[in-house]
Amino acid sequence: GSSLLLLPDLLGTILGPAPRTLLAPVRNTLIAMPDDVAADLAIGVWHALADGAPDELAVDPLRWNGTAVVAIGDRSIGLAN
């Protein structure tokens, strides 16, 4: 799940070219949400899965820009990591 963040080539074959918001709330989970997801919905999903979980991760939400995993505020089209 969450380890796919480190493998953008493999992640690209799963997610395709559409931008997505990515959440990795716990160790074996990666959630891809629409890029325009409301922040309160994304936060609610994060808390529903991570709060109290022994494998909770301290990873800020990220963005899939179609080719790479980037910081959530980065709206550029970048090359794969």
N, C-alpha and C positions, 0 to 999 in steps of 0.2 A: 503494500500500500504506500505508505509515506516515503519509502525509499525510492519510489519512482521519480521523486523530485530531483534526484541526482542523475537520472538517466533520460535526458530530454529527447534523445532519438527514439527510445522505446515509448516514452510518454506521447510523443507526436503520433505514433501509429495508433494509439488508443484514443486520444482526444481529437485528432484531426487539426485542421487549421483555424478553427473558430476560437477566438479569445475566451478565456474562462477565468473565474476566480477559483483558487485552489485553497482548500483547508486540509491541514494535517493535524487534527486534534489529538489523536492517539497514535501509537507506534505503527500499527498495521492497517491504518485507514487513510485513504486519500479521497477527498470529496471534490468533485469538479462541479461548480455551479455556473449559471449564466454570468457573463461578464458584468451585466447590469443588475445583479442581484442587490436587493436592498440590504444595507449594512446591518440593520437590526435582525433580519432573517438569518444572515450568515453568522452573526454573533449568537443567535439563539440555537442554531444547529451545532455550533462549536461547543457551547455550554452543555447542551443535551448529551453530547457524546463524551466530553472530556472531564466535566466536573466530577471529582472524586475518583476518577479512573486511575489505577496505579501506573499506567503507562502513558499518562498525559504528556504531551509535548509542548514546549514553549517555542512554537514556531508561528511567527506572524503570518496572516493570510498572504498568499502570493498570487501571481497572475501568470497564466499561460497566454503568451501573445501569439501563438500559432507556430512558433519555432523554438521558443526558449521559456524557461521559468525565470520571471523577473519580479522585482519589488512591486507591490500592489499599486503604487503611484506611477509606475513607469508605463506609459502608453505607447512607447516606441515599438517598432518592429525590429527585433534584434536577431542576431545569429544564434544558433544553438550553443549552449554552454560547452 
